[in-house]
């Protein structure tokens, strides 16, 4: 828990996925339900939870991230409980600690998204499976699946461990039935949800190969009951999701964060066998700990995420005057200001047709190209929020007309690089001063 609380505000930064959580969780329940009928149903239960958190406490970044910190602590305790049942106290302590310090686990322990909660649910479902407490197992795993439907991939790993148990087969069937409505809606929304994803990159495959290979090495000589629990968790959920993503790109490592619990179980068990460290391994261990410390510090900085919506909003406040026009290029970057409503409210959004709330969407809907052109031409001064220069340009007509009007009819007065974004100020020729 203390590891998660360390540097929780990340220098006062928030990236765009967390901004989605913040602005959606602040909607009224009716509006939230209307949104989930169109998009993001996969995160619906998490948004409802966060709606309750913000209803009880408007604690800013702390309220946004504390549920993930608590869930990660709970998951680490669950890893320790599984290891204790299979290998004893020493392995339990070490496995729980290994899980807590893994860089990817630390990253999502401090993120206002559902992935740490999903990992906690899967880990404790694994423990309940070992205890053969099938009603509790069903409830906890179903909860994890409703927090994110890809938690259902844990059933594949559990099938290897408990496939001969009639109790597990009944529980697995109930979990599938309970999650099926969310899965149907999720598949229907997948083209909106995951359209930005590509097929797994070579870096994804390399990371999977590295984690899998080290898990196989750790499994050699480890207690067989532990291997039957841990190794399927490491290999099967991410492996299947990556294979499916060769056809339908759905893979992101955070969707199967819980797979790292299997790796931590194996590492903890093998570390528990070590009674003395011989000299050649001392500098290796020291270097590994130093590298982990540096990485842990970096994860708590704004640079550890793709962008910083609060820094973007601050840059806009410094450069925009009351009533200035703002335009988002592309439109999905409207998210950069939605979590700073005071800043956004003072600007005229030239392309906006209907707000996110009115359109039951995440970023709102935009006007047709001809009306965007007219609104921009009528604006004496425009603040444009742009992706970094190395990002591809959206080919859609609405985005093309924004670029065309600003390039042909305006002069760029300034451009400011912000983490993951650019804030450019445009004015009619000769009026920049």
Secondary structure, 3 states (H helix, E strand, C coil): CHHHHCCCCHHHCCCHHHHHHHHHHCCCHHHHHHHHCCCCHHHHHHHHHHHHHHHHCCCHHHHHHHHHHHHHHHHHHHHHHHHHHHHCHHHHHHHHHHHHHCHHHHHHHCCCCCHHHHHHHHHHHHHHHHHCCHHHHHHHHHHHHHHCHHHHHHHHHHHHHHCCCHHHHHHHHHHHHHHHHHHHHHHHHHHHHCCCCCCCCHHHHHHHHHHHHHHHHHHCCCCHHHHHHHHHHHHHHHHHHHHHCCCCCCCCHHHHHHHHHHHHHHHHHHHHCCCCCCHHHHHHHHHHHHHHHHHHHHHCCHHHCCCCHHHHHHHHHHHCCCCCEEEEECHHHHHHHHCCHHHHHCCEECCEEECHHHHCCCCCEECCHHHHHHHHHCCCEEEEEECCCCCCCCCCHHHHHHHHHHHHHCEEEEEEEECCEEEEEEECCCCCC
